[in-house]
Amino acid sequence: QVQLVESGGGLVQAGGSLRLSCAVSGHIFSSYFMAWFRQAPGKEREFVAAIWWGGGTTYYSNSMKGRFTISRDNPKNLVFLQMNNLKPEDTAAYYCAARQRSNSTEEWAYNYWGQGTQVTVSS
């Protein structure tokens, strides 16, 4: 079992930055892929970024690449999402997720989910 707990959300003005954290506990192996998804009100959950727990390879949604950076701290079992130049359309609940063996941009492919952290960007 894997448990994920997000933190770091909040209210920020457009153009500002936030760093989200995901605390990972349970049995995590190098084969895991850790991802961030987000869901805005009335919209489907969408892929933001992912990172290979073992090798550190990163993957990004084209629409967020360049503003968002995913990273991990293996000894501390943490995954981060650094978000810069935030826009009102980035307002959403952000979720940490985990799956084994390969990256995926599909919500259904992930076995483990956190409860989410809210990010609100004011204009």
VMD Tcl script that draws the C-alpha trace (Angstrom):
set ca {
  {0.00 0.00 0.00}
  {1.08 3.55 -0.72}
  {-0.22 6.64 1.03}
  {0.05 10.12 -0.42}
  {-0.55 13.41 1.37}
  {-0.41 16.73 -0.47}
  {0.33 20.13 1.03}
  {1.36 23.60 -0.03}
  {-1.77 24.83 -1.75}
  {-3.24 28.24 -1.11}
  {-4.27 31.58 -2.54}
  {-1.79 33.41 -4.76}
  {-1.96 36.35 -7.15}
  {-1.50 35.89 -10.86}
  {2.19 35.81 -11.71}
  {3.10 34.34 -8.34}
  {4.57 30.97 -7.42}
  {3.70 28.03 -5.21}
  {5.45 24.79 -4.39}
  {3.29 21.77 -3.69}
  {4.59 18.81 -1.74}
  {3.47 15.20 -1.68}
  {4.55 13.08 1.27}
  {4.86 9.44 0.27}
  {4.62 6.55 2.70}
  {4.31 2.81 2.35}
  {6.10 0.49 -0.04}
  {7.65 2.61 -2.76}
  {10.05 0.99 -5.20}
  {12.25 2.40 -7.93}
  {9.72 1.21 -10.51}
  {7.10 3.71 -9.34}
  {6.04 6.78 -11.26}
  {4.75 9.72 -9.26}
  {2.46 12.25 -10.90}
  {0.51 15.43 -10.34}
  {-2.96 15.88 -11.72}
  {-5.35 18.77 -11.31}
  {-9.09 19.24 -11.49}
  {-10.83 22.56 -11.91}
  {-14.51 22.98 -11.01}
  {-16.73 21.44 -13.65}
  {-13.81 19.95 -15.57}
  {-12.18 16.56 -15.85}
  {-9.03 15.73 -13.97}
  {-6.00 16.43 -16.16}
  {-2.39 15.32 -16.14}
  {0.16 17.91 -15.09}
  {3.53 16.17 -14.71}
  {5.16 12.90 -13.66}
  {8.53 11.69 -12.49}
  {10.15 8.27 -12.36}
  {10.92 7.57 -8.71}
  {13.98 5.53 -9.56}
  {15.71 7.44 -12.35}
  {14.20 10.89 -12.10}
  {13.03 11.16 -15.70}
  {10.29 13.78 -15.94}
  {7.23 14.14 -18.13}
  {5.01 17.19 -18.58}
  {1.73 18.24 -20.08}
  {2.58 20.41 -23.07}
  {0.36 23.19 -21.77}
  {2.26 23.46 -18.49}
  {5.79 22.67 -19.55}
  {8.09 25.58 -18.84}
  {6.09 26.97 -15.92}
  {5.82 23.86 -13.76}
  {8.67 21.66 -12.53}
  {8.30 18.27 -10.88}
  {11.05 16.90 -8.65}
  {11.54 14.38 -5.88}
  {13.57 13.88 -2.73}
  {13.96 10.14 -2.39}
  {15.53 10.04 1.10}
  {12.70 12.16 2.46}
  {10.01 10.45 0.36}
  {8.75 13.70 -1.06}
  {7.55 14.77 -4.48}
  {7.31 18.45 -5.38}
  {5.56 20.55 -7.96}
  {7.06 24.00 -8.38}
  {4.58 26.27 -10.13}
  {5.73 29.64 -11.47}
  {3.98 32.47 -13.29}
  {0.62 31.19 -12.11}
  {-2.51 32.15 -14.01}
  {-6.16 32.24 -12.92}
  {-6.79 29.22 -15.15}
  {-4.38 27.22 -12.98}
  {-6.98 27.36 -10.19}
  {-7.79 23.77 -9.32}
  {-7.44 21.01 -6.78}
  {-4.04 19.40 -7.29}
  {-3.60 15.69 -6.66}
  {-0.58 13.48 -6.18}
  {-0.80 9.99 -7.69}
  {1.36 6.88 -8.02}
  {1.58 3.86 -10.31}
  {4.13 1.20 -11.11}
  {6.21 0.29 -14.18}
  {5.58 3.13 -16.60}
  {4.44 6.69 -16.96}
  {0.90 7.49 -17.97}
  {-1.08 10.67 -18.52}
  {-4.36 8.86 -17.87}
  {-6.14 9.22 -14.57}
  {-7.46 5.65 -14.65}
  {-3.92 4.24 -14.82}
  {-2.95 5.40 -11.34}
  {-3.57 3.15 -8.36}
  {-2.89 5.52 -5.50}
  {-4.17 9.03 -4.88}
  {-3.88 11.72 -2.28}
  {-6.77 13.85 -1.04}
  {-5.69 16.92 -2.98}
  {-4.66 20.45 -2.15}
  {-6.46 23.53 -3.43}
  {-4.67 26.17 -5.46}
  {-6.50 29.42 -6.15}
  {-4.97 32.08 -8.39}
  {-6.54 35.52 -8.26}
  {-6.38 37.96 -11.15}
}
mol new
graphics top color blue
foreach p $ca { graphics top sphere $p radius 0.5 }
foreach p [lrange $ca 0 end-1] q [lrange $ca 1 end] { graphics top cylinder $p $q radius 0.2 }
display resetview
